[in-house]
């Protein structure tokens, strides 16, 4: 899947793509046709950089309800000819998840569309999972025949069916079908379930990797073999060293960390950092200076995992470096530094935004650090990250940091956060938003009554309706 093109943050489309609360508020005041066009654009062209982590489906479903939006565009997208050519679940996953939420709100057209797609669409398993949570038994039983018809009755088809049953995210439909009154369906599903269980047992009985009694050298060789076939095994290999290495093996591990082949060097650096070996920090610095790209990445990652006071002291010296180690030093100070490190963390935060933009991966930790350390001067940078980032998770972190650093947060961004796409951000807003704005009271009451809302958000809302709360 290609990276999505995100519109500017000041546009309605850009706000909706980011999942910002202001997106909903602007859509409700915009011409309805314009708002629905922007909404359909988001649902049919998933705007998330990490679609497996970021939330949008409930956010978009609620907006469909508020706009009384039809589903013709979603239907055309799901049953387009491209559905046969592009079977990647990311093409249709967001639309199916939105339909699932709409079905839970009682939209019959969404439920019917999910049923049709489960019977005929390429990403049928996702649609079936959505239905497993929301459809009745009769609706699910009606899908047994069309779903099973997808699998041939030869050995290859039965193996594919067994894998589908074994890997199903929601087992409810398969359990219903195993008790189906039609013998041909029930027998086939039961056989597939038994085959899947047997396959799982066989895989558990054929473990690969280190065994008791392996030597340090054997662990290094295993890590290198993984690297040569494109599998990074230095992290589990370092854990294996904890079990197999003794004091007499330290010279060999130090040597591997200094100039070993990549698999061994990455493993040794990780092991030494995790065990707070006194030589680890010097070896990490050397690896960053002369190692390959994969060694540098492993060395930096190992450094960030260190928990010693010495590592924090070294970070104060390295934070001004203009390389990966300097960036890691800033993140360490953000996580474990003290009040004396506020200026260093602020400088690292500003440098990251200037050099890499509002979506830089390093910002996640630096934004958290600005909030943890209460760096008031960071508020302008945090507001910029909040507005511009395409990541709803990073925006939520920026909101949490602003709550700790910006006195205007409660009357400002906290209000729009009540409509945010991420439940953790809505929870934060429910605890902080000032109720002088009439929209806040109305929104809190709606969240409290919404059965689709997360329990943590509703708990935060109820805390505002307590005996001492003044909601007007």
N, C-alpha and C positions, 0 to 999 in steps of 0.2 A: 504494500500500500504506500502510495506517495505521500509525502508530507503535505498536509492541507495548506491552502492559501488562506491566511487570516486577514480579514479586512481591518482597516484602521479602527482603533478603539473608540473613536468618536462617532462612528456610524452605528445604525441600528443592527446591521448584519454583524459588525465586529463585536458589539456587545453580546448578541445572542450566541455567536460562536464561542465566546469566552465563558459563557454561562453566568455572566454577571447579573446581579439583581436588577441593575439599571436597565438591562436588556428587556426584562419583562415589563418594567414600569414604562419604558419608552414605547414598547410594542402596544401597550394598552391605550396609549394616547395617539398613536400614529394612525394613518388611514388603514382600515382593516385589510384591504388587498395588499398593501405594502408590507404589513406585519406578517401576513400569512405567507407571502412570497419569501421573505427572509427566513421564517420558521421552516418552511419546506426545504429551503436551500441547506439549512443546517442538518436537518434530519436525513436528507438524502445524500449529503456529502459530509460525512462525519468529520467535524472540525478538530477532534481531539488528537494531540500528538501521541498520547498513550491511551488508546481506547479501552485497554483492559483495566485501567486504574481510575481514570477520571469519570465522574458522573455527569450525565446530561439527560438521561431518558426521562426521569420524573420531572425535571425542569421543563423539558419540551412538552411532555404530556399535559402538564398543568396549563401551559400556555395555549395548547390546542383547545382545552376546555374553556379557558377564559375568552378565547376568540371565537368559540363555537366553530372551529375549523373542520372542514371536511377532509376525507382521507383519499381523495381521488389521486393526488400526486404520489402518495405513499404506495397505493395499489399499483400504479403504473410502474413505479420503480421496482417493486418486488417481482412483478411478472414480466419485466422487460426481457427481451432476448438475451441481454447481457448476463442474466441470472444463470444461464446455462454455460456461458463462456467464462465468466469470472465467479468461481465458487468460493472465493475467500470470504470467510464469515464477516470480516470487517466491512464488506460492501453493504450488507443488509442488517447487521447486528443491531445497530442503533435504532433503525426503523422498527425492527421486531420488538425491541425492549420498550420503545415508546408505545407500541400497540398493546403490549402486556399491561402497562400502567393504565392506559385508557380502558382496557377491558375490566380492570379492577375497579375503575370508577363507574362502571356500568354502561360503557359505550358498546352496544351490541355490534355495530359495524366493525369495530376493532377486533372483537372476538371472532366474528365470522371470517375476517381477513386472515387472522392467525390460523384458523382451521384450514382454510383453503391453501395457505402457503405450506403448512405442515404436510398436507397431502401431496402437493405438486412442486414445491420450491426446492432449490438446491440446498439452502441452509435450513432444511427441515428440522434438524435436531435442536437448533436454537428456538425455533417456533414451538416445538413440542415441549421444551423446558418452560417456556412462558405459559403455555396452556396447562402444564402440570400444576402450576401454582394457582390457576384461576378458573379453569374449566370444570364442569361437573363430570361425573363418571360416564354419563351417556355420551357426552361430547368426545371424551377421550376414547371410549370403546369404538366409536364410529371411525376413528383414525387407524385402528389396528390393521385392517386389510390394506389400505393404500400405503402405509409405512412398510409393512412386511413385503409388499410387492416390489419394493425397491431392491430387495436382496434376492439374487438367484438361489435356486434350490440345490445347486451343485456344491461341492465341498468349499470352493472359494467363496461363494456367496454366503454359505452358512458361517464360515469363519469371520466374514465381515459383519454379519449380524451379531455374532457372539461378541465381537469387539465393540459394537454399538451399544449393546446391552451393558457390557462391563463398564464402559466409559461414560454412561449417561449421567449427566449432572443431577437430574431429577428422576428418581427411579419409579415414581408413582404410575406413569402410564404402563411401564413394562410389568409391574406387579398386577395391574388390572388385567392386562392381556394374558398373563400367565394363568389367570382364572377364567378366561373367556369361555362361554358355553360352546363355542365352535371348536371342536377338537383339533382341527388343523392349525388354528392360531395358537391355542394354549400349548399344544405339544411342541410347536416350533420355538415359542418363546422360552419355555422351560428348558429345552435342550440347549438353546443359546446361552441361557443363564448358567447352566451347569458347565458348559464349555468355557465360558468366561472365567468362572471361579477356578476351574482346573488350570487354565492358562496363567492366572495370577499366582496360583500355588507353584507352578513350574518355574516361573520367573523368580520367585522368592527362593527356590531351591537351587538356583543357578547364579549365585552372586558373583560379581566380578570385582577385581581390585585386591588390595592387600589382605593378607591372611596373618593370623598369629604366627610369630616366628620370623616374619620378614625382617631383613636387615635395613639399615638406613640407606644403603646403596640401592636395594631393591625398590624402596619407596621412591627414591629419586628417579630411577629408571621408569617406573610406572607413570610418574608425573610427566616425564619427557615423552613417553609414548602417547599419552593423551594430547600433549601439545602438538605433536607431529600429525595427528589426525584431526586437529581443530577443536579439541575439547580441553578447556582449562581445568586441570585437576590439581593445581598447586594448593588450593584451599583445603580440600579433603586430604591431600597428601601431607600437609602440615599437621593436620589433626592426627594422622597416622603416626607421624614422628613422635608425638607426645607419648604414644603407647610403646613404641619400639626403641626410642633413643635413650641412652643412658649417659652419665657424665663422661664416659670414655669416648663417646661419639661426637662430643662438641668440636674437637679440631676438624673433623671431616665436614661437619655442618658449616662451620665458619669458612672453610675453604670453598665450599660450594657457594656460599653467599658472596664471596669475593670474586670468583671468576669461573663458576660452574656454568654448564650449558643452561639454556634458558629455563627448562623445566625444573632442574635442580636448584638453580639460583632463586627462582620465584618461591619455591617451596621453603628453602632455607631462610629466606628473608621473612617470610610469613611466620615461620616457627619461632625465630629469634625474637621478633616483635611481640608475638603473643605471650612469650615466656619472659618478657622484660629483660632479656639478656643485655648486659652492659655494653656489648659491642654492636648492638642492633642499630643504633642511630647513626654511627659512623659508616656502617656498611650500607645503610639505606642511602645516605648522602652520596657514597661512592657509586652505588648502582644507578642513581639518577644521572650522575655525571658521565658514565661510560657504558651503560646498559642499552640493550635494544628497547624498542618501544614497549614490548610486552613486559620486559623487566622493569622499566621505569614505572609503568602502570601498577605492577604488583608491589614495587617498593613504596610508592606513594600510598597505596591502599593499606599496606602494612603499617606505615607511619601513622595513619589516621586511627588505627586500631589501638595504638599504644595508650596506656593509661597512667604512665609514670609522671612524676613531677619533672623528671629530667626531660621528657618529651615536650612538656609545655614550655620549659625554659628554652629548649632548642627551637621551638616554634617561634618564640619571640625574636630570635636571631634570624630565622629563615623567612619570616613573613614578608620581608622587603624584596625577596628574590622574585624575578619575573619569569618564573617557570612553574611547572606542575608542583614542585615541592613547596614553593612559596605560597601557591594557592591552598595547598593542603594545610600549611602552617596557619593561614588565616582561619580555616575551618576548625582547626584544633582549638585555637584561642576562642572562637565563637562558642564552641561546645564546653570547654573546660577552663577558659581563662577567667580572670577576676576583674575587678573594677579598674585596675591599673591598665588593662588591655583594651579598654573601650575605644581609644583613639586608633589603635591598630586594627581592630575589627571594623570600625567605621571606614577607615581608609581602604581596607580590603573590599568592603561592600561597594564603595563608590567606584573603585577600580574595576570590579567585576561588571558593574552596570555599564560603565563607559567602554570597557574593552570588549565585552561579550553580549551586551544587550540584556533586556529584562527576562529572557528565558534561559540564561546561563545555568547549567546544572549546579554550579557552586553556590548559587544564590540561596538554595534551599537551606543550607546550614548557616550561611551568613545572616540571612533574614531571621532565622530562629535565634541566633546569637545576639542580634541587635535587640530583640525583645527580652531575652533572658537577662542581658546586662543593663536593660533600661536606658539605652542610648537615645536620649531625647533628640539630639541633633540628627539622628538617622531618619526622623519622620518624613522629611521631604523625599528622600530616596525611596523609602518604603511606600509612600503614596504613589510614586512613579511606577514602581514594580507592580503594585496593586492594579493600577489602571491599565498597564500595557502588556503584562504577561499573558500568554495564551494558555498557560497552565492553570487550571482551576485549583489544583492543590497548592501551587506556589502562591496564588492569590490568597488562599485561605491562611497560609503561613504569614503572609504580609499583613493580613487583617489582624491576626493574633499578636504580631509584633506591634502593630499600631495601637492596639488596645492597651499595651504596656508602655507606650512611648508618646502617644499623641493625645493631648487633652480634648481635641475636637472629634475624636473617633466616635464617641457615643452619639453625637448629634449629626455626624456626617456619614462616613462609610458604613457604620453599623446599621443604619436604617436600610440601605439598599441590600445589605448582606442577608436580611430576612428573606429575600427572594433568591438568594444565591443557589447555584446548582449543587453545591457540596453540603451535605448535612452537617459536617463539623463546623462549617462557616455559618450556617443558619443557627446552630446551637450557640456559637460565640455571640452572634447578634442578639439572640433571644435573651442573653444575660446582660448585654451592655446597652442596647439601643434605648435612647431616651424616649419616654412616652409622651413628651410634649407634642410630637408629631402625631396627628390623629391616625395616619396610616399605620403607625406602629401598633397601636392598640388593636385595630381591626385585623392586622396581619397576625398578631400573636393569637388572637382568638380563632382565626381560621386554621392556623397550624395546630392548635390544640384539638380541633375537631376533625382534622384530616386523618382518616385511617391509614393513609399511605405514608404519613410522616414517621420518621425514625423516632424510636422511644427516647433517645438521648435529647433530641430537640424538644419533644413534648415535656420531658422532665424539666428542662430549662425554662420552657414557657410557664409551666405550673409554678415555678419558683417566683415568677413575676406576678402571679395571681394570688399569692399568699395573703394572710391577714394583714401584713404590714405593707403590702404593695399598693402603690397609688397609680392605677391604670386609667382612672377616669371613667 
